[in-house]
Amino acid sequence: MLLHPELSFAQVDTLGEMLERVSDQLGSTGGLFRISCYIAGLGFTMSGIMKIKEHASMGGKMSTKDVVSRLCAGAFFIYLPALINVIINSTVGQGGEMDLLVGGLD
């Protein structure tokens, strides 16, 4: 490394090449990321549904801001793997190496 400093820097020309190298280094963590997003999304969604029930049992005396924010957070986490897949397919291309990151949601 000290004798050849050019070897210590990543030599990529495009954003697509950089994303493919990141994909190679991540390996199978994409499945873990996807599953954790779905679990978080389901958790927020179930929490929002429970807050709706609490809101109804209190006769509408509490604010709906917490309910809406939990449901929106749940929807965001459930949709996040598909959103990342769209971004990756837009930059790298369909069926590229980056499908490993989110599992190729075809």
N, C-alpha and C positions, 0 to 999 in steps of 0.2 A: 503494500500500500504506500509506503513512504517513497519507494523507488519509482513507482508508476501511479501517480495521483489520478490520472485519467481513469483508472480502473475503479476508483472509489465512488465515482459519480454515475448515476443512471444515464445511459445513453438512449434516450427516446426522442423521436421526432414529432409525434403527434399525441393528442389526448387519448386516442384509441389504443395506441401502444402502451401508454402509461396505465390505462385501466386494465389492459390484459395482464400486465406485470403484477398489478395489485391482485388480480384474480388468481394468478398462479401462486402468490404468496399466501393468500387467505385459505386456500384449500376447501375443506368441508365446513368452514364456519358459516357459510351461507345458509345451510339448513338450520343451524342453531339460531341465526339471526331471524330467519323467517318464522320459525316456531315461537321464538320469544315475542315477536311482533304480534302474532295471532293470540298468544296467551294474554299479553298486555291489552290488546284490543277487546278481547272477550271480558277481561276483568273490568275495564272501564265501562263497557256496555252493560254488564250485569250490575255494576254499582249505580249506573245511571237509571236502570230500570227499578232498582230498589229505592232510589231517591224519588222516582215518580210515585211509587207506592206510598212512601212516607209523605210526600206532598199531598196526595189524595186523602190520606187518613187524617191529616191535620186540617182538612177543609180549605186548602189553598192558602194558608197563612204564611207559608215560607216562600222564599224566592225561587223562581225556576232557573235562575242563572247557573246554579251548581248542576242541576239536571242536564241542561243543554250543554254545558262545557264537558261533562263526563261522557255524554253520548257522542259529542264531536271528537273528543280524544279517542274514544273507542273506534269510531269509524276511521279516523286517521291511521291508527296503528294497524287496523285490519287491511287498509288499502295500501299502506307503505311498501310492502314487498312488490306489489304490482306496479306502483309508481316508479320504484327503482328499476324494475325490469324494463319499463317503457323508456326511461332515460338511457339505460345501458344499450338497448337495441337501437336507439336513435344515434348514439355516438359510435358504438363499435360495429353494430350490424346484427341482423337476426342470426341466431345460432352461433354466436361467438363464444369465446372462452368465458366471458363474464356471466353466462347463464348459470354457472356454478355458484355465483354470489347469492342469487335469490332462487335458485332451483329451476329456472326455466318454466315460468308459469304459462304454459301453452294450453 
